[in-house]
Amino acid sequence: VSGSAYAAIVQNVGTSEEQLDFGAATTPGYCLIKNLDATNYVEIRAATGVADLVKISPGKSCLFPFAADCTAPFAIANSSAVNIEMLLIEA
């Protein structure tokens, strides 16, 4: 990790793909996401229209690194909108 920016955000994610909001952290590095929903899972994708990278079950968290070429990741909820809490550390 060489960047100094980070983002701590709660984002509402619907059942259509939505780009993750990285705030001031323009180059995604490590990402911690907590699914705040009690019922629905959320999936994270490297870009729009591609396979899922991560599936986060209701109430669960996941810490993972983004690949260097993953600059615009998306999220999608399975059957109803969810809130996710995200901490992103710039690469």
C-alpha positions in Angstrom: 0.0 0.0 0.0 1.5 3.3 -1.1 -1.5 5.6 -1.2 -2.6 7.7 1.8 -6.4 8.1 1.0 -9.2 6.0 2.4 -12.9 6.0 2.4 -15.4 4.9 5.1 -18.9 4.9 3.5 -22.3 3.4 4.0 -23.8 2.8 0.5 -27.3 1.6 -0.5 -27.0 -1.1 -3.2 -30.0 -2.1 -5.2 -30.8 -5.1 -7.4 -29.2 -3.4 -10.5 -25.4 -3.1 -10.6 -24.1 0.0 -8.9 -20.5 1.3 -8.9 -19.0 1.3 -5.5 -18.4 4.8 -4.1 -14.7 5.2 -3.2 -14.8 8.8 -2.1 -11.2 10.2 -2.1 -9.6 6.8 -2.5 -9.2 6.7 -6.3 -7.1 3.6 -6.6 -8.8 0.7 -4.8 -6.4 -1.5 -2.7 -7.8 -3.3 0.4 -11.5 -3.3 0.9 -13.6 -4.3 4.0 -17.3 -4.6 3.3 -20.0 -5.5 5.9 -23.5 -6.4 4.6 -25.8 -4.6 7.0 -28.9 -6.4 5.7 -30.5 -9.2 7.8 -32.0 -11.1 4.8 -30.3 -10.4 1.5 -26.8 -11.1 0.2 -24.7 -8.7 -1.9 -22.2 -9.5 -4.7 -19.1 -7.6 -5.6 -17.9 -7.5 -9.3 -14.7 -6.2 -10.8 -16.6 -4.3 -13.4 -20.1 -4.1 -14.8 -21.4 -7.2 -16.4 -18.7 -9.6 -15.2 -18.7 -12.6 -12.9 -18.9 -12.1 -9.1 -15.7 -11.7 -7.1 -17.2 -11.9 -3.7 -20.6 -12.9 -2.3 -21.3 -11.4 1.2 -24.1 -13.1 3.1 -26.5 -11.1 5.3 -24.8 -9.7 8.4 -21.4 -10.9 7.3 -18.2 -9.1 6.4 -15.4 -9.7 4.0 -11.8 -8.3 3.7 -10.2 -8.6 0.3 -7.6 -6.9 -2.0 -8.6 -5.5 -5.4 -6.4 -6.4 -8.3 -4.4 -3.5 -9.8 -6.6 -3.5 -12.9 -9.9 -3.3 -10.9 -10.6 0.4 -11.0 -14.4 0.5 -11.1 -15.9 -2.3 -9.1 -19.7 -2.8 -8.9 -22.1 -4.3 -6.4 -25.5 -5.8 -6.7 -28.1 -7.0 -4.1 -29.9 -10.3 -4.8 -33.6 -9.6 -4.2 -34.0 -6.4 -2.3 -31.8 -3.3 -1.7 -29.2 -3.6 1.0 -26.9 -1.2 2.9 -23.2 -2.0 3.0 -20.6 -0.4 5.2 -17.3 -0.2 3.4 -13.8 0.8 4.4 -11.5 1.1 1.4 -7.7 1.7 1.7 -6.0 3.1 -1.4 -3.4 1.0 -3.1 
